Amino acid sequence: VYPSEVESALEAIPGVKRAFATDIAIDGFVVIGAAVVLDGSGIAGIDQIALAARQGLSAFKLPSRAMVVDSLQDIPHLPTGKIDKPALRVLLLSGAAIAFP
């Protein structure tokens, strides 16, 4: 599963401003995790995102853990402006992320 494919599918959901996906290890398995920034136009949370994502992604491409963040500033970045993938993995494995419903 390519994280960019998951990001594109999540960003196609109305109300999702940006999505960031990466591989994470859970219980010895490598799965996809995603952080989503909403645009404030109506999607209330991760449950609605999960429902919409199921329409655009095959089951094996769905994130196993996901979270909604308040703004792009909540996504870890490197000094170059690129996403800090190792820090994103830590964020997605924290208590703030939940199992994708």
C-alpha positions as CSV (number, residue, x, y, z in Angstrom):
1,V,0.0,0.0,0.0
2,Y,1.4,3.4,-1.0
3,P,0.8,6.1,1.6
4,S,0.3,8.6,-1.2
5,E,-2.6,6.6,-2.5
6,V,-4.2,6.6,1.0
7,E,-3.6,10.4,1.3
8,S,-5.2,11.1,-2.1
9,A,-8.3,9.0,-1.2
10,L,-8.7,10.7,2.2
11,E,-8.2,14.2,0.6
12,A,-10.9,13.5,-1.9
13,I,-13.4,13.3,1.0
14,P,-15.4,16.5,1.3
15,G,-14.3,18.3,4.4
16,V,-10.8,17.0,4.5
17,K,-8.2,19.7,3.9
18,R,-5.1,17.5,4.0
19,A,-4.2,14.0,4.9
20,F,-0.8,12.5,5.9
21,A,-0.2,8.7,5.8
22,T,2.7,6.6,6.7
23,D,3.6,3.0,7.6
24,I,3.6,2.2,11.3
25,A,4.4,-1.0,13.2
26,I,1.7,-2.4,15.5
27,D,2.2,-5.7,17.2
28,G,4.8,-6.8,14.7
29,F,2.7,-5.9,11.6
30,V,3.3,-3.0,9.3
31,V,0.1,-1.1,8.7
32,I,-0.9,2.4,7.5
33,G,-1.6,5.2,9.8
34,A,-3.1,8.6,8.9
35,A,-3.5,12.1,10.3
36,V,-6.2,14.3,8.8
37,V,-6.7,18.0,8.9
38,L,-10.3,19.1,8.4
39,D,-11.3,22.3,6.5
40,G,-14.2,23.1,8.9
41,S,-17.0,22.5,6.4
42,G,-18.9,19.8,8.1
43,I,-17.2,16.5,8.7
44,A,-17.4,16.0,12.4
45,G,-14.7,13.4,13.0
46,I,-12.9,10.2,12.3
47,D,-16.1,8.1,12.2
48,Q,-17.5,10.0,9.2
49,I,-14.0,10.0,7.6
50,A,-13.8,6.2,8.0
51,L,-17.3,5.7,6.4
52,A,-16.3,7.9,3.4
53,A,-12.9,6.2,3.1
54,R,-14.5,2.8,2.8
55,Q,-16.2,4.0,-0.4
56,G,-12.9,5.0,-2.0
57,L,-10.3,2.5,-0.7
58,S,-10.1,-1.3,-0.6
59,A,-10.3,-2.7,2.9
60,F,-6.6,-3.6,3.0
61,K,-5.7,0.0,2.2
62,L,-7.7,1.6,5.0
63,P,-5.6,3.1,7.8
64,S,-5.4,1.0,10.9
65,R,-4.9,4.0,13.1
66,A,-6.0,7.5,12.4
67,M,-6.4,10.9,14.1
68,V,-7.8,14.3,13.3
69,V,-5.5,17.2,14.1
70,D,-6.5,20.8,14.5
71,S,-4.2,22.4,11.9
72,L,-1.3,21.7,9.6
73,Q,1.0,23.0,12.4
74,D,0.1,19.9,14.4
75,I,1.8,17.7,11.8
76,P,5.5,17.4,12.5
77,H,7.7,19.0,9.8
78,L,11.5,19.0,9.2
79,P,13.3,22.3,8.9
80,T,13.1,21.9,5.1
81,G,9.3,22.0,5.3
82,K,8.9,18.3,4.5
83,I,6.8,16.0,6.7
84,D,8.9,14.4,9.5
85,K,7.8,10.8,8.9
86,P,9.5,9.3,12.0
87,A,7.8,11.9,14.2
88,L,4.5,11.3,12.4
89,R,4.8,7.6,13.2
90,V,5.4,8.5,16.9
91,L,2.3,10.8,16.8
92,L,0.2,8.0,15.2
93,L,1.3,5.5,17.8
94,S,0.5,7.9,20.6
95,G,-2.7,7.8,22.6
96,A,-4.1,10.6,20.4
97,A,-4.6,8.3,17.4
98,I,-7.4,5.7,17.5
99,A,-8.1,2.5,15.7
100,F,-9.8,3.4,12.4
101,P,-13.4,2.5,13.0
